[in-house]
């Protein structure tokens, strides 16, 4: 098989595509012929040793991918050879073949595009768990989505709309603002020309958003939290800006607001049945046309460095896909 191998933690520039033996599934695992893999922000960090999970070297990066089952390991009963599946592993996706724990693979329903499936579970699973489970989002509420043009952000926009919420998207450029409106956002704030707090006051008649979805962190966190509505829920999803903010806790007291952590990977590990239920609901919404991954570009698997460069430049709207022939 061909695979991108990370042998040092010096970033994508130190990686190369190599011929490697096809991995064999162990007990509780399945082997896939990879059709497509998507690039997520942690994939940038992991090859630089900056992510919270640090796999042993050498490893093949790529945590989210789809393909067809070619072999099953001992004890696997819910998947069979020939099944179309999407997988959430920790590594392995940037290759022509991969092995993943069967518990981290879900069968892709008929009518669900296999390339879309490679861009679905991580972002839509995270956003559904954040908004519907951790955020207890209700129809008619207002949601502020920070980083709304990115992978999890674009998923959050669609999921919040499907749940009957009003969505305000906050992004860094006018182009991204227009893209979010096209995705279904009710309003978009271009942070390159508009202030976050003043814009939120105008868009909510001073009340503020009921839910803040924040995968960005950094200097946006405090103004977003200061703007939150009474009994609001602030969802801590990630820190794409790079720095971890320190929020004044008196704001939570004054607003009767909650700061809610969203750790989707641990949720999947601890609550497999709930994860399965979430994915079934999301697959239903996909079939109904209520959610669909926004694909920025599709590139051949051999062009992984170009995909990394595009993500690092903050140009991506939605998801980047790497595909095998």
N, C-alpha and C positions, 0 to 999 in steps of 0.2 A: 504494500500500500504506500501511498504518498502522504506525508504529514509534515506540518510545521513543528519543528522541535525546538523547545526552549532549553538550552543547556547552561546558560548563565542568566543572571538577573540584570542584564544590561539593555533591556528593551528590545523592540522589534528589529532594530538594526543589527543585532547580534544573532538573529534567528535565520534559519534557512530551511527550505523544503527538502525532505530526505525520503529515501526509500527505506521503509521499516517493515518488519514482519507484521502480518495481520494479527491483531490481538485476539486471543481466544476467551470466551466467556467462562468465568468461574461460577460457583454456586450462587444462585440468586441474581445472575447477570444475563444480559443479552448483547449480542454482537450486531451492529448495524452497518449497512452500506449507507454512508452519509450522503444525503441529497443536497442539503443546504445547512449552513450555520450562520447565525447572526452574531454581530459584534456588539457587546455591551460595555458600558464604562468600566466595570471591574476587569474586563479583558485587557484594558490598557494598563491597569495598576498591577495585575498579577505577574506580568512578564518583567516588571521593574522591582518586584519584591515589596510593593507598597500596599498590597491588599491584605485584609485580615486573615485570609486563608492562604497558606504558603505551601504548595505541593512540593514534594521532594523532586530534585533535579535528577535527570532531565524529564520534561513533561511536554505533552502536546496541549496547548491552550485551546480554549473554545468551550464555553459552558452550556450553550443552548444550540440545539441542532435537531434536524429531522432526518428520517431515512426509512429504510426497509429492513426488518429483522432477517438476518441470515443464519443465526444460530442462537440457541437458548441454553443457558446453563442449568445445572441440576436444581430442582425445586421450583423452577419457574413454570407456573401453570396458566397465568392470565394472558400471556403473549405467545404467539406461534411464529414460525418461519413464514415470511411473506406479509406479516402485519406491517402496516404503515404506522409509524410512531413518531412522536416528538419527545425529546429527552432533555432533562435538566441534570447535567452532571456538574462536577467541579472543573473538569478538564476533558480534553479528548476530541473536541468537535472540529478543529481545523485540520481535517484529514479526509481521506476517502473512506476510512472505516474507523469505527470506535466501539468500545465496550462500555456499558453503563449499567448501574444497578437497575434491575427490572422495576423496582418500586419508584424510580425516578423517571420512568417512561410511561407515557399515556397513549393509548391507541387513538389515532387520528380518525375521526368519523368520515364516512363517505361524503363527498361533496366539499370537504375541507382541503383547500390547496396545500400541498406538502411544503411548498416554499413559505407560504404564510405561517404554517405550523412552526417553522424554525424561528419565527419572529414573534411568537405568541405567548408561550407559557411564562417566560420570565417577566416580561413587561406587563401583560394583562393579568397574570396571576398576582404579581406584586400590587398592582393598582386596585384590583378587586378586593384583595385581602385588606389593603390599607383603607379604602373608602367604605366598603360595605361591612367589614368585620370590625376593624379597629376604630374606624371613624363613625360607624353607625349612621351613615348618610341616609337621609330621608328625602323623599320627593318634595320639591318646592324649596329646599335649602339652596344656599349659594356656596359654591366651591371656588376657591382660588387655587389654580394650579401654577406653581412656579416651574420654570424650565419646561413649559408646556409643549414645545416643539420637539423635544427629545423622545427617546424610546418610551420610558415609563410615563413621561408627561403626556404624550399623544394618546397613550392608552388610557390615562386617567381622564382626559377630556372626554373621550368616547364613552367610558364606563359611567362617569357622572351624568352625562346626558341620557344614557340608556336608563339610568335610575331615576330620571325625572328632575334632576337638579339644574339650577342655573349655573353656568360655568364662565368664570373669568380667567383668561389665559394671560400669564405674564412671561414675556420673552425678551430677547436681547436685540432684535432687529425688526424692521418693518416687514421684511420678507417673511420672517417667522410668524409675525402677527397675522399676516394675511393667510398663511398656511393653517394656523389654528382656527381662524374663522371658517375656513373651508372644511375643517374637520368637524365643525359643529359648535365651537365655542360661541357663547352669546356676546362676549366682548373680549377684546385683547388689549393689553397694555404693552406698548413698545418702550422698554426701559431705557433705551438709548436717547429717548426724547421726552419721556413722561416720568414723573415721580410716582413711586408705588403708592404711598399713603394718600396723596391727594387724589390720585385716580380712583383708588378704592372708595374713598369717601363719596366721590361724585357718582360712582357706579352703583353704590348701595345706599344712597341717601343717608350716609353717615353711620349706618348700622354696622358695616363690616361683613366679611364672609363668615359663614357658619363653620366651614371646614377649610383649613389650609393644607394643601398637599405639597410637601417640600422635599424634593430630591436634590436640592441645590446647596442649602446651608450658606455659609459665608455671611456676607454683609446684607443679604436679603432677609435673613431670618428675623432679626429684631423688628424692623419696620413692618414686616408681615404680621408678626405676633402682636404688635401694638395696635394693629388694625382689626384684629379678630373680634367677632361679635360676642355678646354675652352668651355664656355656655358653649363657646366655640371649642373645636377640637383641632389641635395643631399636630399634624402627622409628620413625624421625623422619618423620612424615607432614605435619605442619603446625603452625601456631601460632595456633589460634583464640582463645586467651586474650589474645593481643596481644603478649606479650613472649617473646623468644627466650631460653631458659634456657642457663646455662653449667654443664655437668655436670663434676664432679671426675673426671678421667680415671683416678685411682687406683682408682675403683670398677670400671672396666672390667677393670683388671688383677686385682683381688682376686676378681672373679667369673668370670674367663675369659670375659667377655661382649663382645658386639659392638654397636657403635652403627652403625646402618645407615640411610643416607639413602634416601628414597623420593621420586623426582621423576617422577611418572607422565607428565606432559606431555612431558618430554624423552625418556622411554622410548618413547612413541608416535612421536615424531619420528624417533628413531634406529633403532628396532627394530619397524618396521611389521609384519613377518611374525609376530613374537612377540605383538604387540598383537592381530592378527587371530586367532591361536590362542587367546589368553585369552578373547576375546569369544565365540568358538565354544564353548568349554567352559562359559562362563557362560550362554549361550543354552540349552545342553543342560540345565544345572541348573535354569534357569527353567522349561523345558518339563516337567521332572520334579517341579516344585513345591518344589525345595530352596531356591531364593532367589526373592524377589519384593520390589520396592521398597515401602517403608512410606511411604504418602502422607499427610502431615499435613493439608493442605487443598488443594483445587483452586479457583483463582480465575480470573475472566476476565482476559485480557491487559490490559484497561484498568485493572485494579486492582493494577498493579505496585507503587505506593507502599505499599499495605496489606501486600503480601507482604514488602517490604523491612522495614517496621516490625515485623512478626512475627518475622522472622529476627533483627533487631537486638536484640529483647527476650529472645532465647534461649529462646523458648517452643517452637520447632519440634521435633517428634518425627518423624524420617525426612526426607522431602523436601517442598518446596513446589512446586506446579505452577501455571503460567499457561497457560491454554488459549484457543485461538481457536474460534469457532463452526464 
